[in-house]
Amino acid sequence: MALEPVARAVAEEVARWGAMRQTGVSLRYMMEFGVRPTERTLLLAAQFLHKELPIRIARRALDLDSLPFGLSTKPAILKVRDWYVESFRDIRSFPEVKNQEDELAFTQMIKMIKVRHTNVVPAVALGVQQLKKDLGGPKAFPPGIHEIHQFLDRFYMSRIGIRMLIGQHVALHDPDPEPGVIGLINTKMSPMTVARIASEDARAICMREYGSSPNVDIYGDPGFTFPYVTPHLHLMIFELVKNSLRAVQERYMDSDKLAPPVRIIVADGAEDVTIKITDEGGGIPRSGLSRIFTYLYSTAENPPDLDVHNEGVTMAGYGYGIPISRLYARYFGGDLQIISMEGYGTDAYLHLSRLGDSEEPLT
């Protein structure tokens, strides 16, 4: 790790902790552990996080310091690296968690760490944009550039895990949780309700950007519920609907024809819950389909401002919405597929695994 601005002692400690083995935590364990949180269980959880989070955070700091093609030296990447090092130092300098008072202070500290890392995705995206500019654009990419895509997949998947661990612990302190909610996990989540709220949010952004927005029609059983993490599903549907609205709006904005609605279909299958988001926005050329899950080919001309402390607040950002959404789906054993008909529209199939059935450790 570079010695400036990170002190040698901190760099050595980051390297030492980054070499340690992280501990996987299954979702079933999270649910069983958080059903009826007590002072003792919260204390045990905080003690676990006090040891586990530095390992995971140190690994990410080390990764950010050893990226190919000079990406590690880009100002935005250095900024993110410093966030991770600062968070590592905060946790390592926190005394051993011995009692409820310690646990509450620790919880407040990791809550602030989660806030500090809110803009990691757009910041890393800016670093990639800086690298792309230096390299002369996609046509001039050197061999092996896809190592960066593979790194970003691992990096963002790990970020989801860190935020899940912190978010779950913080949420367990809610003195009045909704019925059936265990931390971040809603055991009776209505995908229809989440789809409606996410669609309304996406339409509000579309209205702000274009002055109008296509409608969104949602089909499915309004009484159907299943266990899932509501913020994760909201993010995925929001990103996919936002893309569809943008495609439809831009295709029909100068047309006399009424813009067709974006349609969402929720299906309860034996293995998966599948949410299909379909539009008539003109589709994606077959040559471009292989690129929609990469982080290196964004078409955004005006990337979002890093000082805006919200993710996904513009119609077209860095092109990360689809690959990030697929990682969120895959984190719990699901997936995201995109099928396009150029000249007509695009179908996105969001496959969601039912949570609580697996004892496999999460990333």
N, C-alpha and C positions, 0 to 999 in steps of 0.2 A: 504494500500500500504506500502511496506517496506520503512523504513526511510532512509536506506543507499543504494545507494549514493544519493537518492532523499531527498532534505531538507523537513522538516515537513511542512512548509508553502506551498511549491509547491504540496506536496502530498495531503494536505487538499483542495487546490484549484482544483486539478485534480479530486478529489472525488466529489466536489461540482458541477463542470461543467459536469462531467460524469453522474450525476443524472438528468440533464436537458433533456428536450424532444427535439429530433432533428426534423428538418423540411424537409419533403419530397419535391422533385422538379420533376415535370413531364418533360418528354423529349419534349413534345409539347411546354411547357413554355420555355425551353432552346432554342428551335428553333425560336420561335416567338421573344424572348428577344434578340437574337443575330443576327437577319436578317440584321439589319443595326445598328451596335453598334455605340453609340455616347459617348461623354465624360460623359454625365449624366447617361446613362444606365450602363456604365462600373463602374462609381462611386457607383451606387446603388448596383450592383453585388458585388463589393468589400466590401461594408458595410455589405451585407448579409453574405458573406464568413467570414468576421472578427468575426461575432457572431456565425456562424454555425460550422465552422471547429474545433474550440476548443471543442465543445460538442462531435463531432464524434471522434476526436483524443483522448480525455480524456477517452471515453468509451473503446477504444481499449487498452489504457494503463492499465486501471483497469482490463480488461479481462485478459491481459497477466500476471497480478500479482496474479491471483486467479485460475490458472489451476490445474486440478487434477493430482495425481500420481507424484507430485514433478516436473512437467514439467516447472513450473514458475522459478525454481531455476537453470535450465540449462544455461550455459554461453551464448549460442546463443540467447535464449529467453530473458535473461536479457539485451543483447545488443539491441534487437529489442525494448524492453520496453523503454530503454533509448532514442532511436530514437524518439519514440512517445512523451515522456515527453519533450525532447528538442524542438520538433516541437510545442508542446502545449505552452511552455514557450515563444518561438519566437513570436507566434501569440498574446498571451496574453500581452506581453510586447510592442507590436506594438501600437502606439498611435491611437486614433480614426481617421478613414479615412474621411477627410473633403473636399479634393479638388483633382484636377488631379495629382498634384505632389505626394500627399499621395498615391493615387491609383496606380500610376506607381511603387512607392517604395514597396507597399504592394504586387503587382503582382510579382515583382522580388523576393521578400522574399518567397512567396508560391511556386514559380517556383523552388527555391532551396530546399524547403521542399520536393517537389515531387522527386527531384534527390536524396535527402538523403534516401528516402524510396524505392529506386529502388530495393535493394536486400532484401527486407522483405521476399519474398517467399522462396528463398534458405536459408536465415538465420533461419526462423522458421522450415524449413525442416531439417536443421542440428540439431536443438534442439530436434525434434522428433526422429531423428536418435540416438542422445545421450541417449534419454529416452529408446528407444527400446533396445539399447545395455545394459543399466543398468538392464532392466527387463528380459533379457535373450532371446530376439527374440519373434516373433509372437506366437510360441507354448507356451510361458510362460506368455502371456498377462493376466492380472488379469481381473475379471468381471468388466464391466463398462468402459473398455478402449475406447469404441466407443464414449464416451462423448467427447474425444479429436477430433474425426472426425467431430462431430456435431459443436464443437467450431470452428474448422478450416473453415468449410463451412461458418459459420456466419462471422468469422473474415475476410476471403478473399473477401466475398461479400461486406462487408463494405469497405474494401480497394479499391475495384473497384469503389464504389460510391465516395469515397474521391478523388481518382485520376481523376475520370470523372469531378467532380466539379472544381478541380484545373486546369486540362488540358483544359476544355472548356473555362474557364476565360482567361487563358494565351493565348490560340489560337485565341481568339477574338481580340487580339492586333496585329495580322498579318496585316501589311499595304497593302498587295497585295494577298488576298486569292484567291484560284482557284474558277472559276465560280461554283456556287451551293454549296460551302462549307461554313458551319456556325460553326465556331469553330472547334470542332472535328468531327462534323456531316457532312457527304457528302451526300447531297440530291440526287445526281445522281451517286452513287457509282456503279462501274462495278464489280460484283463478279467474273467475268471471269478474269479481270485484276488483282484483288487482289489474286485470286487463282494462277495465273501464277507467280506473284512476290514471294508469300509465298513458292511456290513449288521450285522456283529457289534457294531461300535462304536455304530451307531444303536440296536440292540436294548438295549445296555447302558444308554444314556441313557433309553430308554423304561422299562426295568425300574426304574431309579432314580426316575423321576417317578411311575410308576403302580403299581409293585409287580409287574407282569407285562408281557409283550410278545407280540404275534403272531409267528408264525414267518415266516421269509423263505426261499422256495424259489427256487433259481437253476438256469436251464436254458441249455445251450449246450455247445460243444466245449471241454472242459478243456485240450486241447492247443493251442488257438488263441492266437497271440500277434501283436501288431503294435506299431509304434513309437508311444509316447505318453509324456506326463509323468504319472507315477503319482500324485503328490500332487494334481494337478488332477482326475484322474478320481475319486480317492477323495473329494475334497470334493464333487463333483457328485452322486455316487451316495449319499453319506452324507446330504446335504441332502434329496434326493428320497425316499429310503427313510424318513428321519426323519419327513417330512411324511405319508407313507403310513401308517406305524406309528401316528402320533398319530391320524389320521382313523379307522383301524380300531379302535384301542383305545378311543377315546371313543364310537364307535358301539356297540360290543359289551360295554363294561365292566359294564353293568347288565342284560345279556341272559343268558338261560340257554343260548343257542347258543354254540358254540365259535367264537372269532374266526377268520375265514378268513386264510390266509397272504397276505403280500405276495409277488408273483411278479416275478422278474427274468429277462428273456430276452435273451441276447446273440446277435446275428446278424452274420455276416461277409458283407457285401455287396460288390459290385464297386466301388462308389464310396466308400461309408461303412461304418463299423462302427456298428451301431445297438443301443442298449441300451434295452429297454422295461421300465419299472417300473409295474406295475399293481396296483391295490388295490380292495377292496370296502368302502371307507370312507364311502360315501354320496354321493361326488361333490361338485362345486362348482356352485352355481346359475349358469345362463347369464349372468345379470346381473353376476356376480362374476368371470367369466373374464377380462374385459378389464383387471381390476385386479391380477391375480396377478403380472404382470411390472413393476409399478410399486413405488416406494419410499415411497409416500405414504398407504397404506391398511392399515397393520399392525393386526392385531386383538390384539396382545400387551397384556395388562394389567399385567404385571410385567416390564419389559425387563431384560435381563441387566446385571449390575454391570460397569462399565468396568474395575474392578480385577481382574477375572478374565481372565488373560492367555491365553485360548484362544477361538477363534472356533467357533461352532456347538456349544456345550456344553449347550444347553437344548432342550427339545422345541419350544417356541414362543418366538422371540426378537422381532426387529423386523420380521419378514416379508421379510427380504432373501435368504433361501436360494434361492428360485426365480430372481429376476432376476440374482443374482450367478452362479448356476450357468449361466444362459444366456450370460453374458458370458465365462465360462471356456470354454464350448463354442465360442463364436464367435471367440475369440481365435485359435484354430488352424483356423478355417474351417468349424466345425461349427455345430450349432444345437440348440435345445431346444424341443420342442412339447408342449403339454398339451392333452389331449382328455378331457372329462369327461362322464359320464352321471349327471345328478342323480338321486338315489335309489338309485344302485348303487355307482359308484366312479369312479376317475380313472386314466387312462393317461398316463404321461410318456414321450416318445420322445426319447432323447438320441442325436443324430447326431454322430459323431466322424470327422473327417478323418484319413486316414493321414498321419502326420508324415514329413517328409523328402522328400516328392515335390515340394513347392512351393518356388520361389525367391522368392516374394513376400515383401517385408519385413513383419515383424510390427509391431504398434503400439508 
